Amino acid sequence: MKNIAIIGAGLSGLIAARQLGNAANVTIFEKSKGVGGRIATRRSGLYSFDHGAQFFTPKTELFKDFLKPMILEGHIKRWDGDFVEIINREFSFKHKWDASLPHYVGAPSMNSFAKRLSVGTDIRQNTLVNSIVRKNEYWQIYDINQRLLGEYDWVIVSTPPEQALQLLPQFPTFCSELVTPKMKACFSIMLGFDADLSLSFDAALPLGEDISWISVDSSKPDRGQAHCLLIHSTNDWADQHLEDDRNKVLEYMIEETSNILDRDLNCASHKDVHGWRFANIERQVGKNYFLDTTHNVALCGDWFIKGRIEAAFTSGYEVARAMETAL
């Protein structure tokens, strides 16, 4: 059997690994201690925040079929939240999510179903791949200390394009795929409270603000009793302030959200901020993955389509199917 290395244990990498598991020996290298990429959850004491992807609404039958077993197992549940839009700091378009357009989340945390997908997969966590070298028809994988991590027949890079460009040799075929797409940043603010804020919504979409999303994460299925508020910045504001002091970012976003909600959120007993350098991308046109059968290398990720969970699934699934044919 061929040996395949996958760089990145986000959803695209996990899906590709599961698809190829019967056709090859697959090893995933992941720089973090967890799996799922932006399908992420952060905990602090009683507080739990889905500080990356917030939910997903499946569109294709293929993705719906993929979700069914994990819904039956309880790793994914429907979030019937009270949704509002906030225009000129006034609530409008109040709507209750329901089965007519189901909004799903991982349970009891967003990354639960990513963890489920990783079961039985050879994942080398806390392993930062620093370089990939083509030698004697094999790919050599090296870590940050230039230690050889192994030789592989194929390599799939499922990182954001900016990171993939740093990893891969400068073949013209790769550069053309990786230079153009530009992912946008996002800040996540995590606020935990001793008491319920009694907000009139579970999820809110502010328009015309530097804040793009506000959600009561504790309203999602199977969460704890502690009241948790998750706030996202807009991508444009994050791009402009990505290098700012994190405390300043935290202060500004709390102030802006307090003004939007007409409620002082500085009373939070827990405050935290996370910066996503590669959080989202505008809708792309073209293939959903890249495959080079001459050099035995592939690229996948939501950035081929749009920064959404279903896009990550589609890219990982399709590149694996194409590789099965090549293998």
C-alpha positions in Angstrom: 0.0 0.0 0.0 1.1 3.6 -0.7 2.0 5.9 2.2 0.2 9.2 2.3 1.0 12.2 4.6 -1.7 14.8 5.2 -0.7 18.2 6.6 -3.5 19.5 8.9 -6.2 17.8 10.9 -9.0 20.2 10.0 -12.2 18.8 8.5 -10.8 18.6 5.0 -7.8 16.6 6.2 -9.9 14.3 8.4 -12.3 13.6 5.6 -9.6 12.8 3.1 -7.9 10.5 5.6 -11.1 8.6 6.3 -11.8 8.2 2.5 -8.3 7.0 1.8 -7.9 4.8 4.8 -8.7 1.6 3.0 -6.6 2.3 0.0 -3.4 3.5 1.6 -1.5 4.0 4.9 -2.4 7.6 6.0 -0.7 9.7 8.6 -1.9 13.2 9.6 0.5 15.8 11.0 -1.2 18.5 13.1 0.6 21.4 14.7 -2.1 21.8 17.5 -3.0 19.6 20.4 -6.5 19.1 19.0 -8.3 18.3 15.7 -10.9 20.2 13.7 -9.1 23.4 12.8 -11.6 26.2 13.0 -14.2 23.7 14.3 -12.9 24.6 17.7 -13.9 24.8 21.3 -12.1 26.5 24.2 -12.9 25.7 27.8 -12.1 27.6 31.0 -13.5 26.2 34.2 -17.3 26.1 33.8 -17.2 28.1 30.6 -17.1 26.6 27.1 -16.9 28.6 23.9 -17.1 27.5 20.2 -14.7 30.2 19.3 -14.4 29.2 15.6 -17.2 28.0 13.4 -20.6 28.6 15.0 -22.9 26.2 13.2 -23.6 24.7 9.8 -26.6 24.3 7.5 -26.1 21.3 5.1 -27.1 21.9 1.5 -25.9 18.9 -0.5 -27.3 15.4 -0.2 -23.8 14.1 0.1 -23.0 16.2 3.2 -26.4 15.4 4.7 -25.7 11.6 4.3 -22.3 12.1 5.9 -23.9 13.8 8.9 -26.7 11.2 9.5 -24.7 8.7 11.5 -23.2 11.4 13.8 -26.6 12.9 14.3 -27.9 9.5 15.3 -25.0 9.0 17.7 -25.6 12.4 19.2 -22.3 14.0 18.2 -24.2 16.6 16.1 -27.5 18.2 17.2 -29.9 20.8 15.9 -29.6 24.3 17.4 -33.1 25.8 17.4 -31.9 29.2 18.4 -33.7 32.6 18.4 -32.0 34.6 15.7 -32.1 38.4 15.1 -30.5 40.9 12.8 -29.4 44.2 14.4 -29.7 47.2 12.1 -28.7 50.7 13.4 -28.6 49.0 16.8 -32.2 48.1 16.6 -33.4 44.4 16.6 -35.2 43.3 13.4 -36.0 40.1 11.5 -36.5 38.0 14.6 -36.7 34.4 13.6 -36.7 31.0 15.3 -34.5 28.4 13.7 -36.3 25.0 13.3 -36.3 21.9 11.2 -37.3 23.7 8.0 -33.7 24.9 7.7 -31.8 23.0 10.5 -28.8 24.7 12.0 -26.4 22.1 13.4 -23.7 22.2 16.0 -21.4 19.6 17.5 -22.5 18.3 20.9 -21.6 18.7 23.7 -19.0 21.0 22.0 -18.4 22.1 18.4 -15.3 20.0 18.0 -17.1 16.8 19.2 -17.8 15.5 15.8 -14.2 16.4 14.6 -12.9 14.2 17.5 -15.3 11.5 16.4 -13.9 11.6 12.8 -10.4 11.3 14.2 -11.0 8.0 15.9 -8.9 5.2 14.4 -6.7 7.7 12.4 -3.0 8.0 12.8 -2.6 11.6 13.9 0.7 13.1 15.0 -0.5 16.0 17.1 1.7 18.9 18.4 3.8 18.3 15.3 4.6 21.4 13.3 5.7 20.5 9.7 8.3 23.0 8.6 9.2 21.8 5.2 8.4 19.2 2.5 11.1 18.1 0.2 10.7 16.0 -3.0 13.6 13.4 -3.2 13.9 10.2 -5.2 10.2 10.2 -6.0 9.2 10.4 -2.4 8.1 13.3 -0.2 10.3 13.9 2.9 8.5 15.6 5.8 10.6 17.7 8.2 9.6 19.4 11.5 10.7 22.7 12.9 14.0 21.2 14.1 14.7 19.7 10.6 14.1 16.3 12.0 12.9 13.8 9.3 9.3 12.7 10.1 9.1 10.2 7.3 9.0 9.5 3.6 5.7 9.3 1.7 4.5 8.4 -1.7 1.9 11.2 -1.7 1.3 14.3 0.3 -2.0 16.2 0.8 -1.7 19.8 2.2 -5.0 20.9 3.8 -3.7 24.1 5.4 -4.7 27.6 4.4 -3.1 28.7 1.1 -0.6 31.1 2.7 0.8 28.3 4.8 0.8 25.8 2.0 2.8 28.1 -0.1 5.5 28.2 2.5 5.6 24.4 2.8 5.6 23.3 -0.8 8.5 23.5 -3.3 8.1 26.4 -5.7 6.8 24.4 -8.6 4.8 26.7 -11.0 1.8 24.5 -10.8 1.5 25.0 -7.0 2.2 28.7 -7.1 -0.6 29.5 -9.5 -3.1 27.7 -7.2 -1.8 29.3 -3.9 -0.8 32.9 -4.7 -4.3 34.3 -5.6 -6.6 33.1 -2.8 -6.4 35.4 0.2 -8.0 34.4 3.5 -9.3 37.0 5.9 -8.8 37.2 9.6 -11.3 37.3 12.5 -11.1 38.0 16.3 -13.2 35.9 18.7 -14.1 37.3 22.1 -15.1 34.9 24.8 -17.1 36.2 27.8 -18.3 34.2 30.7 -20.8 35.5 33.3 -21.9 34.5 36.8 -25.5 35.2 35.9 -27.7 34.8 32.8 -27.8 38.1 30.9 -31.5 37.3 29.8 -30.8 38.4 26.3 -33.8 38.2 23.8 -31.8 36.2 21.3 -29.5 33.2 21.0 -27.7 34.4 17.9 -27.4 37.9 16.5 -26.1 39.3 13.2 -25.1 43.0 13.6 -25.0 45.0 10.4 -22.8 48.0 9.7 -20.6 47.4 12.8 -17.1 46.1 13.5 -18.8 43.2 15.2 -20.2 40.6 12.8 -21.6 38.0 15.2 -22.9 37.6 18.8 -24.1 34.3 20.2 -25.1 32.9 23.5 -23.0 29.7 23.2 -24.6 28.3 26.3 -27.9 28.1 24.5 -26.5 25.4 22.2 -27.5 21.7 22.9 -25.8 19.9 25.8 -23.9 22.9 27.0 -23.4 23.6 30.7 -25.3 26.0 32.9 -22.6 28.8 32.9 -23.6 31.7 30.7 -21.3 32.1 27.8 -21.2 34.9 25.1 -19.2 34.5 21.9 -18.4 37.6 19.8 -16.8 37.7 16.3 -15.3 40.8 14.7 -15.8 41.5 11.0 -13.1 40.1 8.7 -12.1 43.6 7.5 -11.6 45.0 11.0 -9.5 42.0 12.0 -7.4 42.3 8.9 -6.6 45.9 9.9 -5.9 45.2 13.5 -4.4 41.7 13.5 -1.1 42.9 14.9 -2.7 45.0 17.6 -2.2 44.3 21.3 -4.7 41.7 22.3 -5.9 43.5 25.4 -6.7 46.5 23.3 -8.7 44.3 20.9 -10.5 42.8 23.8 -11.4 46.1 25.3 -12.6 47.6 22.0 -14.8 44.6 21.0 -16.4 44.5 24.5 -17.1 48.2 24.3 -18.6 47.9 20.8 -20.7 45.0 21.7 -21.9 46.7 24.9 -23.0 49.7 22.8 -24.8 47.5 20.3 -26.7 45.7 23.0 -27.0 48.7 25.3 -25.7 46.6 28.1 -22.3 46.8 29.9 -20.5 43.5 29.3 -17.5 44.5 31.4 -19.1 42.6 34.3 -18.0 39.4 32.7 -16.0 37.2 35.2 -14.1 35.5 32.3 -12.7 37.4 29.3 -10.5 36.0 26.6 -9.6 36.8 23.0 -8.4 34.6 20.1 -7.1 35.9 16.7 -7.7 33.7 13.6 -5.3 34.8 10.9 -7.0 32.6 8.3 -10.7 32.6 9.1 -12.7 33.1 6.0 -12.6 33.6 2.2 -15.0 35.0 -0.4 -16.6 32.5 -2.7 -14.1 31.1 -5.2 -14.6 29.9 -8.8 -12.9 26.8 -10.1 -12.1 23.3 -8.9 -12.8 22.3 -5.3 -9.2 20.9 -4.9 -5.9 20.6 -6.7 -4.2 17.4 -7.7 -0.8 16.9 -9.4 -0.4 13.2 -10.4 3.1 13.9 -11.8 4.5 14.9 -8.4 1.9 13.0 -6.3 0.7 16.0 -4.3 -2.7 17.4 -3.6 -4.3 20.5 -2.0 -7.6 20.7 -0.3 -9.5 23.0 2.1 -12.6 25.2 2.4 -10.6 28.0 0.8 -11.1 26.4 -2.6 -14.9 27.1 -2.3 -15.8 29.4 0.6 -14.9 29.5 4.3 -17.7 27.1 5.5 -17.8 23.6 7.1 -19.6 22.0 4.2 -16.9 23.5 1.8 -14.2 21.9 3.9 -16.0 18.5 3.7 -16.6 18.8 -0.1 -13.0 19.6 -0.8 -11.6 16.8 1.3 -14.0 14.3 0.0 -13.5 15.2 -3.7 -9.7 15.2 -3.5 -9.8 11.8 -1.9 -12.0 10.4 -4.6 -9.7 11.7 -7.3 -6.7 10.3 -5.5 -8.4 6.8 -5.2 -8.5 6.8 -9.0 -4.8 7.9 -9.2 -3.8 5.2 -6.7 
